[in-house]
Amino acid sequence: GTFTTDVTLVITSPMAGTTIRYTLDGSTPDELSPEVPATGELLLNSTTTVRARVFAPGRKPSAITVGTYVIQP
């Protein structure tokens, strides 16, 4: 979407015991990518493409979710 102010993006998983990892540089999130904070919130203050996926012990990583947030003050 397009926004005129900073955006607080909330990323959550319905599965307990998972870790959500994300990237802001267009790369594929992996086990070494930053973890979404416990609050699930990421503050975006400039145009950003967020890629995220869920990791769970003993399971394959989820599909990648991508969102582009255009911020035009």
Secondary structure, 3 states (H helix, E strand, C coil): CEECCCEEEECCCCCCCCEEEEECCCCCCCCCCCECCCCCEEEECCCEEEEEEEECCCCCCCCCEEEEEEECC
